[in-house]
Amino acid sequence: MISRVLIANRGEIALRILRACRTLGLESVVAYSEADRSSLPAMLADEAICIGPADARRSYLSAPALISAALVTGCDSIHPGYGFLSEDDAFADAVREHGLTFIGPSANVLERFASKEETRRLLAQYGLPTIPGSGLLVDDAMALEEAERIGYPVLVKPSAGGGGKGMRMVRSPRELAGILPICRSEAKAAFGDDSLYLERWLEDNRHVEIQVAVDRFGHGVHLWERDCSVQRRHQKIIEESPSPAMTAAGRQELAERAIKAIVAAGYENVGTLEFLVDNDGNAYFIEINCRIQVEHPVTEMLTGLDLVALQIRIAAGEPLGITQADIPQRGHAIEFRINAEDAAHDFRPSTGTIERFNAPGGPGVRFDSHAYAGYEIPPYYDSLLGKLVVWGPTREAAIARGHAALGELVLDGVVTNTPIHRALLSSEPFLEGRFTTNLLDRVGSAAFLAAAERTPA
């Protein structure tokens, strides 16, 4: 049984988990760092407890601090959200050893899927096509040899994590040799593991992911796909569903293959399988995220399901209670990540106090955010302020709602990336559904902003 949950995260995802707990009639305790003492989740929770200083390594990444906080406040479970310790099998195991429930995949499942390179090989055995790549790189010499075998350009990727950290595309042996130490350093700092591997780089690819949910009894469902092709330096900016690049038959086949493979591989709880789709429509599995995703509201808007509540129920040992036939794909949803950063100046981070705040509303509009007027944005964490999600019966209707909602959003006092969202939403590549993962980096944000300024309102 789960009755009192320690929320081991911050920002909008902490608030999202808190709301799911209330929906289920559960008590919630928010663990916060000193920098987040005045955060909205800490103020709204049934109880809040300080777990350390602003430095994430001594607070949100400290397993002893989080477990102690859970025990002191009488919690019986811990929800890690995304990032931080959400995919750390040692943390999940320590939670279990202290008699607590880890809301996510079990430690055994997290360990099985911890290495992206090994996961790629595992799911290939269950029928998922993968991009040609290497095994874990032992040294630079192996990296250079494998890159020649795979063929340039290649993508250097960290085996222990994602989010674009430690990831680089290179086109020559000289470039690869120079970038490897940087990738290792970034991977070590972000994930505590500097292991790397290589994948062939697909030019002009689409990034499509399949949301899945599997209970401990081996019953699994897919919740259709999301298209996350609008990216900057491998960081997602806009996500939508359905993917404008896929046919109905194509998405059905990919979703069915994904859930069949992941159930056969022994996965449990909510997760996301990520694929790259080439110009010919061929999909290649690249990795799985064993946690809730930032972009999960896109799927919730289409299916009407509460994915965080589903995570909690699965962790409590309940069966899914739904079949594939119960999961519709209604209309079209788009999510805009609202970050405190300046798109006109190379997405430079922005900090300060939010002086005026207004969240957009109306039918088919949702804004998940921990922001409020008077909130001082701490400089210690990522720049995500919230997620604006819109829904419409068609893609065109969703885009129209996106324009209206972005126009209503007010976050004065700090610079946000709202202008680039408006620019992208008005651009031909987005309107025609032909955006690729490298288009924004290749063309540059300045070009999209300038084009938007020339377009009549």
N, C-alpha and C positions, 0 to 999 in steps of 0.2 A: 504494500500500500504506500502511496505517496500522499502526504498531507501538508508538508511545509518545505518549500524549495528555496535553497540558496542560489541566487542569481550571480554567477561568477563572471560578470562582464559589465560593460558600461555603455553609455550612449543609447542610441535608438534601439538596439537589440535588447538591452536590459529592460527597457520600457515595454518592448513587444512581448517579452517573456512574462513580465509582470501581468500584463493584460490577459495573456493566455491562462495564467494561474487563476486569476479572478473568474474567468469564464468557467473554469473547472471547479470553482469553489475551494481552491487551495490557498494557503497563506504563502506569502513571499517575503524573503529577506534579501536585500540588495547589499552586496559586498562592494565597497567603494574605496578608492584611494583618496589621499588627502586633497588631491587636485579636483576630485569629483564630489567633494563634500556638499556642494550646493547644486548638484545635478538633479534633474527632474525625477529620474528613477529613485534616487535616494530619498527624495522628499515624499514620493507617493507610495512607497513600499509599506507593508505592514510593520517592518522593522528594517533598519539599516545599520551596518557595522563597518567601521574603518578597518582595512586590512593592511595598510602600509602607506608609504610615501608615493609621490607621483611616479617615480621610476617603476615601470611595469614589471621589471624583473623582481622587485621587492613587494609587489602587490598582486596585480592580475596574473602574473606568471609564477607566483609563489604558491606551490601546492600546499606546503605546511600552513601558510596563512589562510588559504581558502578552506581547507579541511577543518582547521581549528575554529574558524568563523562559523562553519556549519554546525559543529558540535556544540559550541558555546550558545548559539541561538536556537538550539533544539530542532534543527532541520533534519529531515530524513533523506534528502536528495540534493543533488547539485546539477544545475543546468549551466553549461559552459558557453552557450551562445555560439558565435563563430570567432575564428582567430584565437589568440592567446592559447589556452590549453584544451581547446575543443577537440583536437584530434591527437592528443597526447595519451598513448596507451598506458604509460607509467602512472600518469595522474588518474586515469580511469580505474586502474588497478588499485591504487592507494585509496581512492574513494570507496571502492568495494570492501577493502580490507578494514576500513573503519566503520563498516556496517551501514554505509550510505548507498543510495542508488545514483548511478551516473546516468543522466538523461542524454542518451546518445548511444552509439554502438558500444558493445562491450569491449573490455580491454583486449580480449582475444581477437575480435574483429578488427579493431583499430591497429593492432600489431600486424595482422595479416595484410592489411591494405596500407601500411605506413609508407612503404617505398613505392613511388610512382612507377619506377622502372619495373619492379617485380609485379606490381598490380597489372601493368600492361601485358606482361607475359602470361599472367594467370588468366585474365579475361580473354586473351587470344585463344586459350585452350577451350574456352566455352563459346567460341564462335564470333567474337567481336574483332573486326579488322583493325589493325593498328598501323601507324605510320612507321616506315623503316627507321630504325634507330640503333643505339648502342646499349650495352649493359652499363653498369656503374663504372665510371672512369677511375682507373687506379692512379694514373698520373697524366702529365701533359703529353707524353709520347703516345700513350694509348688514345688520348683525345684526338690528336692529329691523324693518327692512323685510321681511327674509326670515321672521322669526318671525310677522309679521302674515299673510304669504302662507301659511305652513305651518299656522298656527293653534295657539294656546296650549292646553295646556302644551307646552313644547319642552325638549329636552335639549341642553345645551351640551356638546360633546365635543372633546377634543384630537385633532388629526389624526395625531399622531406616536406615540401610545402608549395604554395602557389601564390596567387595575387600579384604576379609579375616580379617579385623580388628574386634576385639572382638569375634572372632570365635575360638572355641576349640572343639576337640573331646575328650571325657572322657570315661573311661571304668569301673569306680567304684564310689560308693557314696562318698568315701573319696576324690577322685580326683575331683569330681564335686564340693564339698563344698569348696575346696581350690581354684578352678579356677574361680568361680562366681564373686568374687570381682575384679579380674583382667579383666574379660570380660566386666563388667560394666564400669570400669574405661576407658578401651580402646574405648568402644562404645560412652561414654560421650565425650571423647576428640575428636573422629573422627566425630561424627554426632550430638553432642549436646543433645543426648537422650540415656539413659543407659538401656532402656527396652530390655529384652531378652526373648527368647523362646527356646524350645528344639525340635529337630527332631531326629528320629531314624537314626543311622549311617549305611549306606550301604557299606559293604566292597567291594573293587574292583569295584567301580562304574565308569561309564563314565559321563562326564559333556557335555551335548548337549543343545544348545540354538537355538531358532527360532526367526529370525528377522522379525518384522512386521512393517507395515506402515498403518495408518488409518487417513483419512481426517475428517473434522468437519461435513461432511454430512453422516458419518457412512459407507463409502466405505473403505474396508480394503483389503490388500493383505499380504501374507507372502513372504519372500524372502529366503526361504529354511533355512537350518540349518548350524550351525558351531559346531565343536567338540573342546572343550576347556579342554580336559582331562589332558594335560601335565601341571601340576601345582606343585608349591612348597609352602607348608603351606597355601593352599587355594588361592594362587596368580597364575594367569594364566601366562604361559611362552610362549607356542606355541599354536596357534589355526589353524584349517584347515577346509576345506569344499570341498566336502561332508564328512560326518563322515564315517570313515572306519568301524565303528561298526554297521552301520544301513543298512538295505536292502532298495531297492527302494520303496517297498510297505510300509515299516515301516516309512520312512521319510515322505512319502506322507500323511499317516494317521496322524502322529504327527503334521505336519505343518497345515493340514486342521483343526484339532481339536483346535490347538492353536489360529488361526486367528478367527475361529468361536466364541470361548469363549471370546476373548479379545474385539471383536466388540460388542458382547452382553453385556459385562460389562461396555461399554461406554468409552473405551479408545480413545485417540486421539494423533496424531503425530507419530514419529518414536519410537519404543521400542523393547525390547528383553525379551522373556520369557525363563527362564532357567529351565532345567530339569536334573535329575539324572536318568541314565539308568542302571538297574542291569544286572547281568550275563544272565538272561533269556530274556533280551530285553524289559522289562517293563519300561516305562518312567513315572517319577513322577515329577510334577511341584513343584518348590521350591521358585521361586521369579520372579519378573519382574523389569527390569531396565528402568525407564521412561526417557531415554536420549539416546544420541548417545553413542555407545560403543567404547572402545579402539580398538577392533578388527573389526570394521566396514569395513576396506578395503578388508578383505577376501571376504565379500559378494559383494562388488563393483567389485572386479576382476572377480567374477563368473557371475554376472548379467549385468555388464556394466552400472549400475545405480550410480548416485552421491547421496548418502544418505544425506549428509549435505545440498545440494541444495534442496533435497526433503523436508527436515525439514523446510527450509525457505519458500518454496512455500506453504506448508500446513499451517504454521503459518500465512502466508499472506491471508489465506482464499481460496486458490485455491483448486480445486478438484485434486485428485490423477492424473488423466489423463492416468492411465494405469490400465489394468486388470490382473488377474492372468495369463492369457495366454500370456501376454507380457513379462513375467519374466522367462528367461531361467536359467538353471543351467549348465554352460558350463565348462567342464574340471575340474581341481582341483587347489585349492589355499591354500597356507600355509603362516602364519604370525609368525615372530620371534620378540619378544619384546627385543629390545636392551637396556639394562640397564647399568648404571654406577655402577657395583657391581662385587665383586670377588667371583665367584662360587667355587673356590678352598679353600676359607676361609669363609665358611658359608654365602656366598652372602653378605659379608661386603660392605657397600656403599663406593663408591670412588668419590672423588671430585678433582678438579684441572682444569688446562687449556688444552683444546684440541690443541695439537701442530701440528698434521697433520690429515687431513680429506679427505677421498675419499668415495663417495657414489657409490655402485655397480649399474650397468645398463645393458642394453640389452633387448631383447624381453622377455616379461613376468616378468619383475623385476620392483619393485617400492620401494622406500625408503622414508617414511614420517619422516622428522626430522627437528628440529630447530637448529641442531648442525652446526658448521662451524669452520675452523681453526682459533684459537685465542679465541674461546668462553670459558669463565670461568664458570664452572658448579657451580651454587650456592648450598650451603649445606642445604637450608631451605625447599626444596620440594621433591617430589618423584624422583626416580633415572632413570626414563624413558628418554632415549635420542632419540629414534626413533623406527620405526617399519619397518622391512624388510619384504616385501610381494612378494611372487613368484607365478607364475601361469604356469601350463602346461596342455596339453590335457589329461594327465593321472596323477595319484598320483606319479608314478615312475618318470615321466618327471619333475613334480614339485619338487620332492626331489632332483633330479640331479641339477636343477636350484638353489635350496636352497644351496647346497654344493658350487656351483660356486660363487654365490652372497656373501655368508659368507666369502669366500676366498678373494673376492675383497674389502670387507669393511675394511676401515682403520680409526681408531679412536685412534691415538697415544696421550699419555700424561695422560690418565686415564685408569683404569682397567675396562673392560666391561665383560659381560656374554657371549660373542661370543663363547668361548671354550665349554661351556655346550651345546649350540645349536648344534655345530658340533658333539659333543659326542652323544647327543640324536638322531640326524639325522642318525647316523651310528649304533645305537643300534638295536638289534633284536626286542625288544618290539615295537619300533616305526616303523621300517620297516615292521613288520607284522601287524601293526595296532591294537595292543592289549594293548596299554598304558592305565592305569587307574589313577584316580586322586591322589591316595596315593602311587604310585609306586616310584616316585622320593624321597619322604620323607622316605619311608621304606627302599629302597636300599641305598640311599645316593648319592649326586652328585659326591663324590670322586670316587665311584665305576664306574660310567659312564665315568668320565674323564680318569680313569686308563685304562678302557677297550678300549677307543678310542686311547690312546697312543700305545696300543699293536696291534692295527689294522693297517696293511700296508696301506699307502696312495694310 
